[in-house]
Amino acid sequence: MKILVVGLNHKSAPIDVREKLAFDPEQVLRALRELKHRFSEAEFVLLSTCNRVELYCASRSVGWEDLAKFLSEFHDVPWEEIQEYLYHYNDEDSVRHLLTVASSLDSLVVGEAQIIGQVKEGYRLACAAKSTGKILNRLFHCAFTTSKKVHTITSIAHGRVSVAGVAVELAMQLFAHISSAKVIVIGAGEMGELLVQHLQQIGSKNITIVNRSYDRGLNLAKQYGIKAQKWEELEEQLTDADIAIASASVQDYLFKKESLKKIIDSRRKGRLLVIDIAVPRNFEPSVNEIEDVYLYSIDDLSAVVEQNRKAREEDIVRSMEIVYENVADFMEWFGACDIGPLIGQMKKKFAEISENEMKNFFVGNRQEASCQEVMEAMVKRIVNKLLHCVIKNVNTVAKENGATEAARLVDRIVRQAKEIAAEPNDKKDEQS
C-alpha cells in the first residue's frame, strides 16, 4: 500500500495557475466519485483552498502520474500548462506534508486557523463521496490531532495570523488614514467575517459588507455594527469607496477592466485600493492598468507574510518537532497494517513454489509413484517450518527497527518469491 499526494500551492504555482485547478464543493464530490469509479480499490481525499489544490491517495496500484493527469483532465487544462508547477510525495513524505499543512506550517500565513477547517471540510466531502477508507481515515484524524497539539502547545496562532489579517495589514501600510477610509468588504463568508474583525481591530470605522445573499450580509453587519448593502448595489458602492477587499466565492471575474473603468470614471474620489484575496480571483488582473486603481492579489502579500514568518520562527521549530513525532507514530501503524497481508502473500507464494516443484518432480515414470502423497506432506512441513523461521525473524526486525522496516523486508521476500515462482523449470535447474 502506498500513500501519495499530488498538488500545487502558493509556493509552487502563481495564482493564475492555481485558480485553473480550483474546486468548489460540488466539483470536489464529483471528482472523488469519478476517481473511485476509475480506481475502486483506492482511497481519495481532495483538498482545495485559496492557496492549494492537493489530491491524497492510498492505493497499491495508482501512481502519481494518474492523479496529476486526472487533475488536468477534470479541469480541461493542458498537461503542459501545469506539469512544472506540480509536486508529489510518497508514503512518509506524504504523511509529513499533510500534518504540516493541517498544522498551518505550510500556509501562506503561518499559524492561520482557517486551514484546519478547510482540511476537515475536504475530509468530510470525501466521507460523503465514500472515497476514503482505513488508511486515509487514520491519516486525516492523525492530522487533526497534530494540528490541535501544535496550536495548544505553541504560540503559533497568536496575533493577526490569517490571509485576511495580512490583507488588512497591507491596507494599513498603503492607506495612511484607514480609520476614516470607506472600506467595502466583498463576500460575507468566513474570510469576509475575518476581514471585518481585523479592520475593526485597527480602528476602521466605515465598513460596508456586500454579499450575494443579502440576508447573510445583513446578519454579519448586525453582529459587528457595520453597514450591509445588496449585491446589485456593489458597483454604486465602489464609486465612493477608498478600499475594496474581495473574498467572494465565484467562478468568473466580478469586475473586468472595462466594467471597472466605467465605475472609476464616475467616481468622486481619487485612488481606489483593491485587495483581491479570492481564488479564483474577483478582479481581472488588467484592472491594475486603470489610472488611480491599485490592485493587489493574494500573491502580492509576500512582504507582510515574511514579517509574520520571522516573528514565529521559534514556534515553527517546536511545531515541526510535534509533526515529526506524530509522523513516526503514524508510520509505525502504517507499516504494521501492511505486514499481515504481506505475510499472507508470502505464505501463498511459498506454497505455490513447493506445489510447482512437486508437479515438476512427479512427471514421466514418477507420475504414478506411491510415495507422492507422503512427499507432498513432508514438503509442506518443511515449507511451514521455514516460514515459521522467516516470520520469527520478521517479528524481531519489527521490534528492533519498527514495523515499517519489517514490512519492507517481507515485501522484498514476496517479490523475490514471485520471481522464483515465475521462473521456467530449466532455469531453476541451472541455478541449483
C-alpha positions in Angstrom: 0.0 0.0 0.0 1.3 3.5 -0.9 0.2 6.9 0.3 0.5 9.6 -2.4 -0.2 13.3 -2.7 -0.1 15.4 -5.8 -0.8 19.1 -5.9 0.3 22.7 -6.2 0.3 25.6 -3.8 1.3 29.2 -3.3 4.9 28.2 -3.2 4.9 26.1 -6.4 2.5 27.9 -8.7 1.3 31.5 -9.3 -2.4 32.4 -8.8 -3.3 32.3 -12.5 -2.3 28.6 -12.5 -3.8 27.8 -9.0 -7.2 29.2 -10.0 -7.4 27.0 -13.1 -7.3 23.9 -10.8 -9.5 25.2 -8.0 -12.5 23.1 -7.0 -15.8 24.2 -5.4 -17.5 21.7 -3.1 -19.8 20.3 -5.8 -16.8 19.7 -8.1 -14.9 18.0 -5.2 -17.7 15.5 -4.8 -17.9 14.8 -8.5 -14.2 14.4 -8.8 -13.9 12.0 -5.9 -16.8 9.8 -7.2 -15.2 9.7 -10.6 -11.8 8.7 -9.1 -13.4 6.0 -7.0 -15.2 4.7 -10.1 -11.9 4.6 -12.0 -9.8 3.1 -9.2 -12.2 1.2 -7.0 -9.6 -0.3 -4.6 -8.0 3.1 -3.9 -8.9 5.8 -1.3 -9.0 9.5 -2.1 -9.3 12.9 -0.3 -9.2 16.2 -2.3 -8.2 19.4 -0.6 -8.9 22.7 -2.4 -8.3 26.1 -0.7 -7.4 29.6 -2.0 -3.7 28.6 -1.8 -3.6 24.9 -2.7 -5.1 22.0 -4.5 -3.9 18.6 -3.3 -5.1 15.1 -4.1 -4.3 12.4 -1.5 -4.5 8.7 -2.3 -3.9 5.4 -0.6 -3.5 2.6 -3.2 -1.5 -0.4 -4.3 -1.6 0.4 -8.0 -2.4 4.1 -8.6 0.7 6.2 -9.5 1.2 10.0 -9.0 1.0 10.4 -12.8 -2.5 9.0 -12.7 -3.6 11.6 -10.1 -1.8 14.5 -11.9 -3.4 13.7 -15.2 -6.8 13.4 -13.6 -6.5 17.0 -12.3 -5.5 18.1 -15.8 -8.4 16.3 -17.5 -11.1 17.2 -14.9 -10.5 21.0 -15.5 -9.7 20.6 -19.2 -6.3 22.3 -18.6 -3.5 21.1 -20.9 -1.0 19.0 -19.1 2.0 21.1 -20.3 0.5 24.2 -18.6 0.6 22.7 -15.1 3.3 20.0 -15.2 6.1 22.2 -14.0 4.1 23.5 -11.0 3.0 20.2 -9.5 4.7 18.4 -6.7 4.2 14.9 -5.5 5.2 12.9 -2.4 5.2 9.2 -1.4 4.5 7.5 1.9 6.3 9.1 4.8 6.9 12.4 2.9 3.1 12.4 2.1 2.2 12.0 5.8 4.7 14.7 6.9 3.3 17.0 4.2 -0.4 16.6 5.3 0.5 17.1 9.0 2.5 20.2 8.2 -0.4 21.6 6.1 -3.0 20.8 8.8 -0.9 22.5 11.4 -0.7 25.7 9.3 3.1 25.4 8.9 2.9 25.3 5.1 0.3 28.1 4.9 0.9 31.4 3.2 0.3 32.9 6.7 2.0 30.5 9.2 -0.3 29.9 12.2 -3.6 30.7 10.4 -6.5 28.9 11.9 -8.6 28.5 8.8 -6.6 25.7 7.2 -7.7 23.0 9.7 -11.3 23.8 9.0 -10.6 23.5 5.3 -8.8 20.2 5.8 -11.7 18.9 7.9 -14.1 20.0 5.1 -12.1 18.2 2.5 -12.2 15.0 4.6 -15.9 15.5 5.2 -16.6 15.7 1.5 -14.5 12.5 1.0 -16.6 10.7 3.6 -19.8 11.9 1.8 -18.4 10.7 -1.5 -17.4 7.4 0.1 -14.0 7.7 -1.4 -11.9 7.3 1.8 -11.1 4.2 3.9 -9.0 2.7 6.6 -5.7 4.3 5.7 -6.8 7.9 4.9 -9.3 7.9 7.8 -6.4 7.2 10.2 -4.1 9.7 8.4 -6.5 12.6 8.5 -7.5 12.0 12.1 -3.8 12.0 12.9 -3.5 15.4 11.1 -6.4 16.8 13.2 -4.8 15.6 16.4 -1.4 17.1 15.3 -2.9 20.4 14.5 -4.7 20.6 17.8 -1.4 19.8 19.7 0.6 22.4 17.7 -1.9 25.2 18.4 -2.3 24.2 22.1 1.4 23.8 23.0 2.9 26.6 20.9 2.0 30.3 20.4 2.0 30.0 16.6 -1.6 31.1 16.2 -1.3 34.3 18.3 -1.7 37.7 16.7 -3.1 38.6 13.3 -2.5 35.2 11.6 -4.7 34.8 8.6 -4.8 35.8 4.9 -7.5 38.3 5.9 -5.3 39.7 8.6 -2.3 40.1 6.2 -4.6 41.8 3.7 -5.7 44.3 6.3 -2.1 44.8 7.4 -1.2 45.6 3.8 -4.2 48.1 3.6 -3.0 49.8 6.7 0.5 50.1 5.3 -0.7 51.5 2.0 -3.5 53.8 3.3 -2.4 56.4 5.9 -5.9 57.3 7.2 -7.6 53.9 7.3 -9.8 54.8 10.3 -11.7 57.3 8.2 -11.5 55.4 4.9 -14.6 53.8 3.4 -13.9 50.1 3.1 -16.1 47.7 1.0 -15.8 44.1 2.0 -17.0 41.9 -0.8 -18.2 38.5 0.4 -19.6 37.5 3.8 -18.2 34.1 4.2 -15.6 33.1 6.8 -12.9 35.2 5.2 -15.3 38.2 4.9 -16.0 38.0 8.6 -12.3 37.8 9.4 -11.7 40.9 7.3 -14.3 42.8 9.3 -12.8 41.7 12.6 -9.3 42.7 11.6 -10.5 46.0 10.1 -12.2 46.9 13.4 -9.1 45.9 15.4 -7.1 48.5 13.5 -9.7 51.2 14.1 -11.6 51.2 10.8 -15.0 52.8 11.4 -16.6 53.0 7.9 -17.1 49.4 6.8 -19.8 48.1 4.4 -20.3 44.4 3.6 -21.7 43.4 0.2 -22.7 39.8 -0.3 -24.6 37.8 -2.9 -27.0 36.7 -0.1 -28.2 39.9 1.4 -29.7 38.2 4.5 -26.3 36.7 5.3 -24.5 40.0 4.8 -27.1 41.8 6.9 -26.7 39.3 9.8 -23.0 39.8 9.7 -23.4 43.6 9.6 -25.7 43.5 12.7 -23.3 41.3 14.6 -20.4 43.8 14.1 -22.3 47.1 13.9 -21.4 47.8 10.3 -23.4 48.5 7.2 -24.7 46.0 4.6 -25.7 46.6 1.0 -27.4 44.4 -1.6 -25.3 42.7 -4.3 -26.9 44.8 -7.0 -25.5 47.9 -5.4 -21.9 46.8 -5.4 -20.9 49.0 -8.4 -22.5 52.0 -6.8 -20.7 51.3 -3.5 -17.4 51.3 -5.3 -18.0 54.8 -6.7 -17.1 56.4 -3.4 -15.0 53.7 -1.7 -11.4 54.1 -0.7 -10.6 50.5 -0.3 -12.2 47.3 -1.6 -11.2 43.9 -0.2 -12.7 41.0 -2.1 -13.1 37.4 -1.0 -16.3 36.3 -2.8 -16.6 32.7 -4.0 -17.2 33.0 -7.7 -16.0 31.1 -10.8 -15.6 34.2 -13.0 -14.4 37.8 -12.5 -16.8 40.1 -10.8 -15.0 43.0 -12.5 -13.1 43.2 -15.7 -11.1 46.1 -16.9 -13.8 47.7 -18.9 -16.6 47.4 -16.3 -14.4 48.8 -13.5 -13.1 51.7 -15.7 -16.7 52.9 -16.1 -17.1 52.9 -12.3 -13.7 54.8 -11.8 -14.7 57.4 -14.4 -17.9 58.2 -12.4 -16.1 58.3 -9.1 -16.0 61.5 -7.0 -12.8 60.3 -5.1 -9.2 59.8 -6.1 -7.4 56.4 -5.9 -9.1 53.1 -5.2 -7.1 50.4 -3.4 -8.3 46.9 -4.3 -7.0 43.8 -2.4 -8.3 40.6 -4.0 -7.7 37.6 -1.8 -10.2 35.3 -3.6 -9.2 32.2 -5.6 -10.4 32.2 -8.3 -9.9 36.0 -8.4 -12.7 38.5 -8.2 -10.9 41.2 -10.2 -9.3 40.8 -13.6 -5.6 41.4 -13.3 -5.7 44.1 -16.0 -7.8 46.4 -13.9 -4.4 47.4 -12.4 -3.7 49.3 -15.6 -6.6 51.7 -14.9 -5.3 55.1 -13.6 -5.9 55.6 -9.9 -6.6 51.8 -9.3 -4.1 49.9 -7.3 -4.7 46.1 -7.3 -3.1 43.6 -5.1 -3.8 39.8 -5.3 -3.1 37.2 -2.7 0.3 36.6 -4.3 1.3 40.3 -3.6 1.2 39.8 0.2 4.7 38.3 0.4 6.4 41.1 2.3 3.9 41.1 5.1 3.8 37.3 5.1 7.6 37.2 5.5 7.4 39.5 8.6 4.8 37.2 10.0 7.0 34.1 9.4 10.1 35.6 11.0 8.1 36.5 14.1 7.2 32.8 14.6 10.5 31.1 13.9 10.8 29.5 17.4 7.2 28.3 17.3 7.8 26.8 13.8 10.7 24.8 15.1 8.7 23.4 18.1 5.7 22.8 15.9 7.8 20.7 13.4 9.1 18.6 16.3 5.5 17.7 17.1 4.8 17.0 13.4 7.9 14.6 13.2 6.8 12.8 16.4 3.3 12.2 15.0 4.6 11.2 11.6 6.7 8.5 13.3 3.7 7.2 15.2 1.6 7.0 12.1 4.3 5.3 10.0 4.7 2.7 12.7 1.0 1.9 12.5 1.0 2.1 8.7 3.9 -0.3 8.5 2.3 -2.8 10.8 -1.0 -2.7 8.9 0.8 -3.8 5.8 2.7 -6.7 7.4 -0.3 -9.0 7.8 -1.4 -9.0 4.1 2.3 -9.3 3.0 2.8 -12.3 5.2 -0.3 -13.8 3.7 1.2 -13.2 0.2 4.5 -14.7 1.3 2.8 -17.9 2.6 0.8 -18.2 -0.7 4.0 -17.8 -2.8 6.0 -20.3 -0.8 3.1 -22.8 -1.2 3.0 -22.1 -4.9 6.7 -22.7 -5.3 6.5 -26.0 -3.4 3.5 -27.1 -5.4 5.3 -26.3 -8.7 8.4 -28.2 -7.6 6.3 -31.3 -6.7 4.5 -31.1 -10.1 7.8 -30.8 -11.9 9.2 -33.8 -9.9 6.3 -36.2 -10.4 6.4 -36.4 -14.2 7.0 -39.3 -16.6 7.8 -42.5 -14.8 7.4 -40.9 -11.3 3.8 -39.8 -12.0 2.4 -43.0 -10.5 4.9 -43.2 -7.6 3.3 -44.4 -4.4 5.4 -42.1 -2.3 3.8 -38.9 -3.9 1.3 -38.2 -1.1 4.0 -38.8 1.7 6.5 -36.5 -0.1 3.8 -33.7 -0.5 3.1 -33.8 3.2 6.8 -33.7 4.0 7.5 -30.8 1.7 4.6 -28.8 3.2 6.0 -29.4 6.7 9.4 -28.2 5.6 8.0 -25.1 4.0 5.9 -24.3 7.1 9.0 -24.7 9.3 10.9 -22.4 7.1 8.0 -19.9 7.1 7.9 -20.0 10.9 11.7 -19.2 10.9 11.2 -16.3 8.5 8.2 -14.8 10.4 10.1 -15.1 13.7 12.9 -13.0 12.1 10.3 -10.5 10.7 9.0 -10.1 14.3 12.5 -9.4 15.5 13.1 -6.8 12.9 9.7 -5.1 13.8 10.7 -4.9 17.5 14.3 -3.7 16.8 13.7 -1.4 13.8 10.0 -0.8 13.6 7.1 -2.2 11.6 7.9 -0.1 8.5 11.3 -1.8 8.1 9.7 -5.2 8.8 7.1 -4.6 6.1 9.9 -3.7 3.7 11.7 -6.9 4.5 8.5 -9.0 3.9 7.8 -7.1 0.7 11.3 -7.9 -0.6 10.8 -11.6 0.2 7.4 -11.6 -1.5 8.8 -10.0 -4.7 11.7 -12.5 -4.8 9.3 -15.4 -4.2 7.2 -14.2 -7.1 10.2 -14.1 -9.4 11.2 -17.7 -8.4 7.6 -18.9 -8.9 7.6 -17.4 -12.4 10.9 -18.8 -13.5 10.9 -21.6 -16.1 11.9 -25.0 -14.6 15.1 -25.4 -16.7 16.4 -22.0 -15.3 15.8 -23.3 -11.7 17.7 -26.5 -12.5 20.7 -24.4 -13.8 20.7 -22.3 -10.5 20.5 -25.4 -8.3 
